[in-house]
Amino acid sequence: MHSARIRPLVATALAAGTVGAGTSCDPGPRPAHLATAHQMGPVAYRDPAGGVSPDGRFLAYTQGRELLVHDLAGGEIRSLGLAPSQLRYVTWHPDSDRLLVHERSFNRRRQAWFVYNVESGAKQTMWGTGYATGLPSPSTLLELGWAPDGESVVGVVRNGKVSRVWRIRADGTSGEVVAESLRLSYPVVSPIGEVACVERYGGVQHLRYPCAEPRVHWLDGQQPYGRVAFSADGTTIYYAAPNDNGVLELWSRPVGGGEARQLAVAERDAYGPAVTAGGDVVYRSQHYMVSLSAVPAGVGPPRRITTFQSETPAWSPDRTEISFTFGRWRVATDDVNYPDIDQHIGVVDATSPSPKNAPDRIVRSSYSEDQGMHWSPNGRWITYHSHIGGTDDTYLIPADDPSDPRIISEEGHETGWPRWSPDGRWIVFPSYTRDAAGARRSFLYIIPVDQETGVTLPQRAVDLAGFGHDALQAEWTPDSEGLVFEAAEGAGRKALYRVPRDGGVPERFHEWASDQVHSGIAVSPDGRWVAYIGPDEAGFFQVYRVPLGGGTAEQVTMDPARKTQPAYDPTGKWLAYTVFSYEARFWRLGG
């Protein structure tokens, strides 16, 4: 890890026309690297949360389900324990002794705010029985932040049609709506007691300060993304704004208008500023890279397939090509527009002796989260997952004409990657349902299909006889009569099951511990092995294989890189997979 990844600014770092007049490129101090938080996988995760304590002593951040506190003076990193659920937001109390943390249960039925004691690690719910009626349910409050005096918190409630920013007393006895609009986010209380927030309107990000009033114009056209911060005296605001390439840069500017100063840039995003009492600015940068590699299915060294952003590999029936999802996805400007994101489908020559630095062929190009492409056995058709037109479903296109995708699933929610049966008669995919409480469960569905004509029949759910866990990615047995699927049995617990195509009681044949939920599996063409993803002793996610039906698992990959999404080639001799690096890097600029 080198601080050179975020370089000090020079005059040439600003492209002409990036912002309006009145900007400064003073190089300023070099940022110092503080810590790196690793995310568990590229699918279903957002950037690790975290920030610096107001007194500048500690850095708190999440890594999966774990909450870590880094003593910036002594260097010690302590774990406050593994949460039983996902950690989504972390914010410091002004006394720097407590953390306010948002936890969401694995099935999303329950979510709540907890106060952690930094010294002991003990936690308690933010509000108990004294919480006043008429206030929003704590489970609906997002992006909470303390006021500098510790007497209140601000947060936002969204119901899909309107956003409301609330200011609530810390003891929960009263509160009020500060502002209301279509889409508000990241409210912050300034040192003078006013609430600032970010508004998205007409596809553009705006600052509202005060949040109750119309958007300001003194940012000179810059669009703020994420949480903003203020200097201790409230006269300077710190924020992240995109450059012409859509990558966030860190800026400061006098409140009310004046010369803007660029503080930091990064390879992808520099964002999330916080200002300590001593004037230091601590922020994050995102490092995100996915690419494809392959390894002999038995033992052997890996070889790189791609060097550019690419994931979710699948082999063509004749094994000469590999398909994948590619694009710029994960920069913050795309994340705000989710699911209308920069993800497309491409193909490279799988027989090439050298890795590819770009797709050989583009199958689909749309900002609709296109992923999980899979060929029909005869090579005439392609099925994939997409959010075209606001859907979340499985689509079908002719392999030689991707111009008119046809939706073939119904009412999908977080629909997974479709897989064609070896006999060409069926397509299986996972999809979630939600109950009235917001809890969700993933089930498997099958679509009958004629691979000669592309004609499909309505989907049907696979009867799993009351199966009580999330049935995730499914693959076919070689005879097309059975399904093998991975299941998430709770936070950190995964298992493999098999079940007949027409349903029945799933047979559990392997289990392991992993916090990478949507990692994918693969069944070898001869039906002997199931490949899956699990952590090694050093914590790197590796490709493993286990006999179908149960037995001793074998580690297939050994190199120190994180992996996901295995895929057997049609001969069973090679396993392709995605290599990923997904990190939040924390930096400090001296005040």
N, C-alpha and C positions, 0 to 999 in steps of 0.2 A: 504494500500500500504506500503510495507516494503522494504527497500534497501537490506534486506537479500536475496531477490530473485536473486540479482546479488551479488555473494559472493566475498570477497577479495580472491586473489589467494594464494594458498599454493603449496608446491612442489608436493604434491600428486594429484593436479588438472590436471597435464599434463599426458596424457596417453603416454606410450612409443611409439615412432615412429610417433607422431603427426606431427612433423616438423623435419627438419634436425638439425645438430649440431649447437651450438651457440644460445641457447634460454635461457631465464631467467624467473624464477617464483617468482620474488620479490613480496610479497603481496601488497606493495604500499598502497595508501589511499583507504578508503572505498568510494564507489560511493554514492552521495547524489541524492535522487529522486527529480526531478524538476516539472514534470507535466505528465499527462496521457491524451492521445487523444483517443477518442472512434470512431471506424468506424461504419458505418450504417448497415452493414450486411455482411455475409460471401460470398455472390455471387456478382460478377461484381465489386468488390472493391479491391484496393491495399492498402498498408500501408499508413496511414496518413503521409503527408509531413511535414517537419519542420527542424529548426536548430537554433543555437544560434547566436546572433549578434557578429561581430568581437570584439567589445569592452567588451563583456561579460555581458551587461546590460539586454538584452531581449532574450526571447525564443519565436519564432514564430512557429505556427503549425496550421495545418488544422484539422477540425472536420466536416466531411461532406462537405457542401458548405460554411462553416464558417471559416474565417481566424482570429485566436486569437493571441494576443501578451501578454506575461507574463512578467511583471516587476520582475526580479529575486531578486532585492534588496527590493522593497516595497511589493511584493506579489500580486499586483493588476493584474488581467487578464482582458484585454479589447478586445472586438470584433471589428474588422474593417469592420464588416458587412457580410451579406449573399451574396455570389456571385450568379449570375443568372445561373451559370453552374458549372461544376466540376472543382475543384482545384487540379492540378496534381503535380506541382513542386513549391517550394519556396526557394529562395536564397537571401542572404543579400548583400546589397551594402557595400563596405568597410567603408563608413561613419557611418554605423549602424543606419541611419535615414530613409532608404528606403528599400523596399522589391521588388524583381522581382518575379512575380507570373504568372504561366501559367494557363489559364482558357480554358476549352473546353465546347462548347455548348451542350445542352442536346441531340440533335440529331447528334452531332459530325460534323455538317456542318462547323462550325466556331471554330477556336482555335487561341488564341493570347496571347502575353505576356504583362502584365501590371505592371507599377511601382506604388506601394502603398507608400504613406507618412505615416510613423508609427505614428506620432503625431496626424494628422488630420483624417487619414483614407481615404483621397482623393486618387484617382487613375487616371492614364492616360496610354494610349498605349505606349509601349516601343519605337516604331519607327513610325513616322508619314510620311508626304509627302517627307521628305528629305532622305528616305531610298534609297540607290543606286541600280540602275539596275545591274543585273549580280550576285547579292547576292541571297542566297536561300530565299524563301518566309518565313517570320517570323512564319507562321503557321506550317512550316515543321521542325522548329528548336526544338530540345528536350534537356532537361537536361542542360539548360544554367547555367553558373556560371560567376561571375565577376572576372576579374583580380584584384590582390591586390591594384593596383594603380587606379582602377575605370575607366581607359581609354578604356577598351575593355571587351568583353564577349566572352566566348567559349561555343560551343554547338555542337550537333551532328545531322546530317540529315541521315535518313535511307530510302532507297527505296525498300527494300526487297532483293536486290542483292548486294548492297554495302553500306558501312557506310563512311561518310565523316565528319571529325571534322573541324569546321570552327572557325576562330578567327575574330571577327567583331568589328569595332570601336563602342564605346558606342553611338555615334551620328548617326550610320548607314551609314556613307559616304563611307566606304570602308571595305574590308575584304579579307581574303585569306583562302584557304584550308590548314590546318596544316598536316592532315594525312588522309589516305584512306585505308580501308581494308574491309573484309567481315562483321565483326561485332565489332564495337567500341562503347564504352559507357562511360559516366560520365567523360568528360574532366574537368581538374582542372588546373589552372595556379598557379605555385609555387611562393614563394616569390622572386625567382631570375628570374622570367619571363618565365620559360619553361613550356610547357603544358604536363601534365601527362594524361593518359587515360587507360582504361581497354579494353583488346581485348579478345574475345572468339574465340579460334581456336582449332579445333579437339576435341570439347567438353570440353576444359580446359580453365580456366580463367588465363590471363597473365597481368602483368603490363608493359606498355610501357612508359618509361620516359628517354628522351623526347618522346612524342607521335609519332613524325615523324620518329623515329628510331625503329629498331627491339625490341622485348620484352626483358626485363631484365632477368637475371638469379640469381641475388643476393637476391631473396626472398626465396631461398633454397627450392623450390618446393611448397611453400604456394600459394594458389590461391586467389587473391583479388576479393571481390564481392562488388559492389556498389561504392560510391564515396570515394576517399582517401583524406587525408588532410596532411598538412605540418606544422611543427613548424614555428614560426615567423622568424627564421633565415634560414629556408629551409634545415636544416641538418638532420631532422628526419621526417619520413613518418609514418602516422597512417592509418590503414586499417583493414578490417574485412576479416577473412579467416576461412574456415570450418574445424572442427575437423573430426575425423574418422567417426562420426555419421552424418556428413553433416550439423551440427549446427554451425553458425558463431560465432567466438570469436574475440575480439578486440585486436589488436597487434600494437606495434610500433617497428621501426627498423631504424638504421642510413641509410641515403640515400647513395646508392652505395655498401651497404653490411656491415654486422656486426651482433652483437648479437641481436636477436629479443626478445622483452619483451611482455609477455601476460598481458594485462591490465584488461580485464573483460570477464566474461562468463555469459550466461543467460540460462534460461530453454529452449528457442528456438533459438533466434538469438540476438547477440549484434553487432551493425553495425552503419554506417552513422556517422563517427567521424567528428567533427569540433573543431578547436583549437582557443581559444581566444587570444587576445594580451597579457593577463596575464599568458598564458600557461595552462589554464584549458582545459580539453578535455570533450566535451559534445557529447553524443552518444544516440542511441535508443536501446531499446530491444523490441522484439515482444512478446505479450501475445495473444495466439489464442487457443480457446477451443470451440468445438462444441460437443453436446451430445443430446440424445433424452429423452423426457419426455412425459407424457400423463396426461390429466385432464378429469374428467367427463364433458360431453358436456354441461351440465347445470351448476351446481354449485358444487364445491368440491375441495379438496386438490389435488395437482399434485403428481404424482409418477414418479420416475426415471426409464427409460427403459435401458439406457446405461450409462457407466461412461468413455468411451473412445471416441476418435475422430470419430464422426458419425453425419450425417445430411441427409436431404431429405427423411423423412420417408414415407412409404406406407404400407398398411395392406394387408395381403393375403386374398383371397376371403372367407376363413373359419375363419378369424380373429385370427388364432393361431400364426401367425408370422408377424414380421415387417421387411421390407427391408430398406436399407439405403446405403449411400455412406460413405466409411471410408478410412482412410489413414493418412499419415503424412503431407499432403498438407498444405501449406502456409509458410514453411520455405523458405528462400531466395534462397537456392540452387535449389529447385524445381521450384520456380517462374521463374528463368532464362530459364528453359527448357519448359515453358508453350507452348502448352497444354500437353506435355508429362510429366505428373505429377503423384504423388503418391495418386491416388484416385481409389478405388475398390468398389465392391458391395458385401454386406454381408446381413445376415439374423440372427435375434435372435427370441427366443421363446417369444411371446407376453403375454403368460399366466404365465410366471415366476413371483413368488412373490418378487424376489430380482433383482436388476439391474445387467446387464451383464457387465463384464469388457473386453470382447472380442467377436467377432462374433461366433455364434453357427455354422454357415455354410457360406462358401465363394462361392458366385455365379460367380463372375468374378474377376480376378486378372490380371490387366495390367496397364501399365503407360500411359493411354490414356484418362484420365478424364472421367471415367465411372460414370454416375450418373442418378438419376431420374427413377430408375427401377419401373415398374408397371406390375402386373400380369393380364393375361386375366381372364375374369369372371369364366371360367371353370378350371383355374389353370394350363393349359397345356403349356402356352407360357409366355414369358417375353419380354417386350420391354423396351428399355432404350436409353439414349443419350451417344455418345462416339465420340472420335477423332481417332479411329482406322485407321492406315494407312494414317494419315494426313487429314482425313475427319472431318466433323462437322455435324453429322447426327443422325438419329434414326435407331436403330438396333433391330433385332428380333432373339430370341433363344428359343429352347424348354426348358421348365422348368427343365427337367431331364437331359439335355445335353447342357451345355453352351459352348462347345468347338468350335463351328463353327458359329459365329455370321453372320447374313445376313443383309446387309444394305437395308432399305426399303424406305428411303426418298432420295431427290435429291438436290444436290447443297446447302446444309445447311450452314447457317452462324449464329453463336451464337444460335444454335438450343436449344430450351428449353426442358422441361421434358414432355415425351409423356404420354397420358392418354387413357386407353381403355374404350370404351363405355359400359354401363351396359349390353346391349344385345350382346356384343361380336363382333359386325360387323364393328366397326370403331376405328381408333386411331387418336387422335387429338394432335397437337403439334404446338408451335410457332417457328418462325424462322425469321431472319432479311434479308432484301435486302439492297443493297447500290447503290447510284447513282454515277454519274461521279464526283460530288463534294465531295464525301466521306460521305454524309449524309446517315443515315440509318433509316429504319422503320421496325417494327416487325409486321408480319401478322400471321394468323392462317391457318393451313393446315390440311387436313383430308386424311387418307389412308384407303380405304376399305380393310377389312381383314376377312378371314374365321377362326374363332377360333378353329375349329375342325382340319383343315389341315395346318394352318399357311400360306395359299396362300394369297398374297396381290396384289392389283391393284395399278397403279400409283397414286401418291398424287395429290390432287387438292386444290387450294386456296379457303378458305371460302370467298365468296363475301360479304364484309362488307359495300358495297354501298358508297365507298369513305371515309370511316372512317379516320379521320385525326390524330389519335394518335397511340402510340405503343400498339398493342394488345399483352399482355404478357401471363402469365399462364392461360390456359383454363381447365375447368372441365365440366363434362356432367350433364345434368338434368337426373333424374331417368328413364324417358321414352326413353332416347337416342335420342330424337328429337331436343333437344336444347343444346346450349353451354352457359356457364357462364364464363366470363373472366375478369381479372383485366387489367386496362389500365393505363399507365403512361402518363398523360396529360401535363407534363412539370416538371421542377425541383420542387420537393416537393409536387406535386399534383397527387393523385391517384383516381381511380373511378372503380366501378363495372358495367358491362354491361351484357345483355343477348341477344342472337340472335338465330334464327332457325339454325339447322344443315346445311341446304342448302343455308344459307345466307339471307341477308336482312339488314335493317337499325337497328343497335344495339340500344337497349333500355337501357338508363343509369338510374340506380336505387339507387346508393349510391356513395358518394364522401367523401374523408377525406384527411388530410394533412400528408404526410410521405416522408422522404428522403430514405427509404429503398425501392429500386425500384423492385428488383426481389424477392419478399417476398412470393409469392404463395398464393393460396386460396384453399378452400375445400367446396364441396356441400354435405349437409347431405343426407343420403340415402332416406329419406322421402321427400326430395325436399323443406323442409320448411326453411332451413337456409343456409347461405353462411358464412363461416369462413374466416377471413382475418387478417392481421397484421397491427397494428397502434400504435403510441406512446401514453402512458398515460400522466397524468399531470406532472409526474416527469421525463419524457423523456424515460422511459423504453418501448421497443417494446413489446406489449401484443397481445394475441389472442382475437379478437372480433368476434361476429356473428351478422348478420343482416338478417331479413326475405328476402327470395328470391323475388325480385320484389320491395323491398323498405320497409322502416319502421324504427323503433327506434333500434339503435345498442346497443348491450349488451357486456360488458367486461367479458370475460370468465376466464382469468388468472389474478392474482393479485400480485404475488410475484415479488420482485425487481430483475428481470433477463431479459435479452434481448432475444426475441424469433423471430422465422421465420418458414415458411414452414409448415402450419397446414395440418392435414390429418384426416378425419373422418374414424372410423372403420366401417365395414359393418353393424353393428347394429345401428349405430348413437349414441351410448351411450358414446363413448370416442373420444377425439381429441388428436392425437399425434402431436408433433411439435419439432422443433430444438431449443435448448437453446444455445446461442452463447455469447462468450466474445472475442472481437477483438480489441486489444488496441496497441498503440505505447506508450511506457513509456520512458521518457527522463531522462537522468542521467548525473551528472557532477563528473569528477575526478579532484581534485586539482592539479595544475601544480607543 
